[in-house]
Amino acid sequence: MNLGLEKKIALVCGASQNIGEAVVRDFAQEKAKVIMLSRDEKKLKKLYDEIGGSKKGHSYYSVDLKKKNIQKKIIKKILKKYKKIDIVVHNVGGSIGIKDPLSSSDKWKKVWDFNVGISIEFNNLIIPHMKKNNWGRIVHVSSITSLNGDLETGSVPYSASKAFLNSYIKSMGRKFAKYNIIISGIMPGAILSKGKYWDKIKKKQPKKLKTFLLNHQSIGRLGLPNEISPFIIFLSSTKSSFACGSIIPVDGGWF
């Protein structure tokens, strides 16, 4: 299947490891030009070299996306170099250690900013350019906990922020579909990502993991980043033209 991604300019936020890394590698395989954003410059540089570097039209920027107004600076640099952005994958998010449901509203806002606000700031800058080109794909990585609550990892602010994100995706997908800008999302379930929650549970609390898999996973195991990335790649492609506002669960049959 030809996904029509060759020479497309794809921006991946949260690109240096796990799902983001898998997405970058898949884009490179499809011959897209990938722009990678992450805080970890060492991992970015390694990935950049492995997918062909500047010879293949790729680039990377080591940035902390939680910094104020950083999105405007980055987009300005990217547009100066590439003239356009065809695809954006928003793979930034997490509980940032805030799990208490009775946390202050300021702490809730910090979680919201990390999981939603950063994406909104980027989209506000990028969508006007996509409208001019009458083409664009924006894919958000949400979470299955946006539907069933984050009872396993214990962060209510995180699951609530992802539920907000889902509504944003639906509304924005409908709003900009007429410009051939397809805004969509995926909801991964329990993914074995290096250094993240389930990786730590597997190493430190194997009995807890066994109980979770028995009681909540139809497939009986954790998912892998490279089982999530193909869905993101498809939603980023020319083949996703009827998927405006779609949010796809990829969760191993979580129940």
C-alpha positions as CSV (number, residue, x, y, z in Angstrom):
1,M,0.0,0.0,0.0
2,N,1.3,3.4,-1.0
3,L,0.7,5.7,2.0
4,G,1.8,8.8,0.0
5,L,4.3,9.9,2.7
6,E,7.4,10.2,0.5
7,K,8.9,13.7,0.9
8,K,6.2,14.8,3.3
9,I,7.5,17.0,6.2
10,A,6.6,15.2,9.5
11,L,7.1,16.9,12.9
12,V,7.3,14.4,15.8
13,C,7.0,15.8,19.3
14,G,8.5,13.5,21.9
15,A,10.6,11.7,19.3
16,S,13.6,10.2,21.1
17,Q,12.3,7.0,22.6
18,N,9.5,4.4,22.9
19,I,6.4,5.3,20.8
20,G,8.0,8.4,19.4
21,E,11.1,6.6,18.3
22,A,9.1,3.9,16.6
23,V,7.1,6.6,14.8
24,V,10.2,8.3,13.6
25,R,11.7,5.0,12.2
26,D,8.4,4.2,10.4
27,F,8.2,7.7,8.8
28,A,11.8,7.3,7.7
29,Q,11.0,3.9,6.2
30,E,8.2,5.6,4.2
31,K,10.7,8.2,3.0
32,A,9.2,11.1,4.8
33,K,11.4,13.9,6.0
34,V,11.3,13.8,9.8
35,I,11.8,16.7,12.3
36,M,12.4,15.3,15.8
37,L,11.7,17.2,19.0
38,S,12.8,16.0,22.5
39,R,14.8,17.0,25.5
40,D,17.3,14.2,25.1
41,E,19.9,15.5,22.6
42,K,22.0,12.4,22.8
43,K,19.2,10.0,21.9
44,L,18.0,12.4,19.2
45,K,21.4,12.5,17.6
46,K,21.7,8.8,17.7
47,L,18.3,8.3,16.1
48,Y,19.0,11.0,13.5
49,D,22.2,9.3,12.4
50,E,20.5,5.9,12.2
51,I,17.7,7.1,9.9
52,G,20.0,8.8,7.5
53,G,20.5,12.3,8.9
54,S,20.6,15.4,6.7
55,K,21.2,13.2,3.6
56,K,17.6,12.0,3.9
57,G,16.3,15.5,4.8
58,H,15.8,14.9,8.5
59,S,16.6,17.2,11.4
60,Y,16.2,17.4,15.2
61,Y,15.9,20.0,17.9
62,S,16.7,19.4,21.6
63,V,14.1,21.4,23.5
64,D,12.0,21.4,26.7
65,L,8.5,21.9,25.4
66,K,7.3,22.9,28.8
67,K,9.1,26.2,28.4
68,K,7.0,29.2,27.7
69,N,6.7,30.4,24.1
70,I,9.2,27.7,22.9
71,Q,6.7,26.5,20.2
72,K,6.8,29.7,18.4
73,K,10.6,29.7,18.2
74,I,10.7,26.1,17.0
75,I,8.1,26.5,14.3
76,K,9.8,29.6,13.0
77,K,13.0,27.7,12.6
78,I,11.3,24.8,10.9
79,L,9.3,26.9,8.4
80,K,12.5,28.8,7.6
81,K,14.2,25.5,6.7
82,Y,11.4,23.5,5.2
83,K,8.8,26.1,4.1
84,K,5.9,23.9,5.3
85,I,4.9,21.2,7.8
86,D,2.6,18.5,6.4
87,I,2.2,16.2,9.4
88,V,2.4,16.7,13.2
89,V,2.5,13.8,15.7
90,H,1.9,14.9,19.3
91,N,3.5,12.3,21.5
92,V,4.2,14.4,24.6
93,G,2.4,13.6,27.8
94,G,2.4,12.0,31.3
95,S,1.4,12.5,34.9
96,I,4.6,14.5,35.7
97,G,4.4,12.9,39.1
98,I,1.1,14.5,40.0
99,K,-1.3,11.7,41.0
100,D,-3.3,13.0,44.0
101,P,-6.9,13.7,42.9
102,L,-7.1,16.4,45.5
103,S,-4.1,18.2,44.2
104,S,-4.4,22.0,43.8
105,S,-5.9,23.4,40.6
106,D,-2.4,24.8,39.8
107,K,-1.0,21.2,39.8
108,W,-4.0,20.0,37.7
109,K,-3.2,22.8,35.2
110,K,0.5,21.7,35.0
111,V,-0.7,18.2,34.0
112,W,-3.2,19.7,31.5
113,D,-0.5,21.9,30.0
114,F,1.8,19.0,29.5
115,N,-0.8,16.7,27.9
116,V,-2.9,19.2,26.0
117,G,-1.6,22.8,26.2
118,I,1.6,22.1,24.4
119,S,-0.3,20.5,21.5
120,I,-2.7,23.4,21.3
121,E,0.1,26.0,21.1
122,F,1.7,24.0,18.2
123,N,-1.6,23.5,16.4
124,N,-2.5,27.2,16.6
125,L,0.8,28.0,14.8
126,I,0.7,25.2,12.3
127,I,-2.9,24.9,11.2
128,P,-3.0,28.3,9.4
129,H,-0.1,27.1,7.1
130,M,-1.9,23.8,6.5
131,K,-5.0,25.7,5.5
132,K,-3.0,27.6,2.8
133,N,-1.8,24.2,1.4
134,N,-5.2,22.6,1.7
135,W,-3.6,19.5,3.3
136,G,-2.5,18.4,6.7
137,R,-2.4,15.6,9.2
138,I,-2.3,16.0,13.0
139,V,-2.3,12.9,15.2
140,H,-2.5,13.1,19.0
141,V,-1.4,10.3,21.3
142,S,-4.1,10.1,23.9
143,S,-4.7,7.2,26.3
144,I,-7.2,4.4,26.9
145,T,-7.4,5.8,30.5
146,S,-9.3,8.8,29.1
147,L,-12.2,6.4,28.8
148,N,-11.9,4.1,31.8
149,G,-10.1,6.3,34.3
150,D,-6.4,5.9,35.3
151,L,-7.0,3.5,38.2
152,E,-3.9,1.4,37.6
153,T,-1.3,4.1,37.5
154,G,-3.3,6.2,39.8
155,S,-3.2,9.7,38.2
156,V,-6.7,11.2,38.0
157,P,-5.4,14.5,36.6
158,Y,-3.6,12.6,33.8
159,S,-6.7,10.6,32.7
160,A,-8.9,13.7,32.9
161,S,-6.5,15.7,30.7
162,K,-6.6,13.0,28.1
163,A,-10.4,13.0,28.2
164,F,-10.2,16.8,27.5
165,L,-7.8,16.0,24.6
166,N,-10.3,13.5,23.1
167,S,-12.9,16.2,23.0
168,Y,-10.5,18.6,21.5
169,I,-9.6,16.1,18.8
170,K,-13.2,15.5,17.9
171,S,-14.1,19.2,17.7
172,M,-11.0,20.2,15.9
173,G,-11.3,17.3,13.5
174,R,-14.8,18.5,12.5
175,K,-13.8,22.1,12.3
176,F,-10.9,21.7,9.9
177,A,-11.9,18.7,7.8
178,K,-13.1,21.0,5.0
179,Y,-9.5,22.1,4.5
180,N,-8.3,18.6,4.1
181,I,-6.7,18.8,7.5
182,I,-7.3,15.5,9.2
183,I,-7.0,15.7,13.0
184,S,-7.2,12.4,14.8
185,G,-5.9,10.4,17.7
186,I,-5.0,7.1,19.1
187,M,-5.6,5.7,22.6
188,P,-2.8,3.2,23.6
189,G,-3.3,0.9,26.5
190,A,-0.6,-0.6,28.7
191,I,2.6,-0.2,26.7
192,L,6.0,-1.5,27.7
193,S,8.0,1.7,27.3
194,K,11.5,1.9,28.6
195,G,11.7,3.8,31.9
196,K,8.0,4.3,32.1
197,Y,5.3,3.0,34.5
198,W,4.8,-0.5,33.1
199,D,8.5,-1.1,32.6
200,K,9.1,-0.2,36.3
201,I,6.2,-2.5,37.4
202,K,7.6,-5.4,35.4
203,K,11.0,-5.1,37.1
204,K,9.9,-4.2,40.6
205,Q,6.4,-5.7,41.1
206,P,6.1,-8.7,38.8
207,K,3.2,-10.1,40.8
208,K,1.2,-6.9,40.3
209,L,1.9,-7.0,36.6
210,K,0.7,-10.7,36.4
211,T,-2.5,-9.8,38.2
212,F,-3.1,-6.8,35.9
213,L,-2.6,-8.9,32.8
214,L,-4.9,-11.7,34.1
215,N,-7.7,-9.3,35.0
216,H,-7.5,-6.5,32.5
217,Q,-5.7,-7.6,29.3
218,S,-7.5,-9.9,26.8
219,I,-4.3,-10.4,24.9
220,G,-2.5,-11.4,28.1
221,R,0.6,-9.2,27.7
222,L,1.8,-5.6,27.5
223,G,1.9,-3.8,24.1
224,L,5.0,-2.6,22.4
225,P,5.8,0.8,20.8
226,N,6.1,-0.7,17.4
227,E,2.5,-2.0,17.7
228,I,1.3,1.5,18.2
229,S,3.3,3.4,15.6
230,P,1.7,1.8,12.5
231,F,-1.7,3.3,13.5
232,I,-0.1,6.7,13.8
233,I,1.6,6.4,10.4
234,F,-1.7,5.4,8.7
235,L,-3.5,8.4,10.3
236,S,-0.7,10.6,9.0
237,S,-1.1,9.3,5.5
238,T,-3.1,10.2,2.4
239,K,-5.2,7.1,3.2
240,S,-6.7,8.7,6.3
241,S,-8.8,11.3,4.4
242,F,-12.1,10.1,6.0
243,A,-10.8,9.8,9.6
244,C,-11.4,13.4,10.7
245,G,-11.9,13.4,14.5
246,S,-11.4,9.7,14.7
247,I,-9.8,8.4,18.0
248,I,-8.7,4.8,17.8
249,P,-8.2,2.5,20.8
250,V,-5.2,0.3,20.6
251,D,-5.2,-1.4,24.0
252,G,-4.9,-5.1,23.8
253,G,-8.5,-5.6,24.8
254,W,-8.2,-3.7,28.2
255,F,-11.3,-4.5,30.3
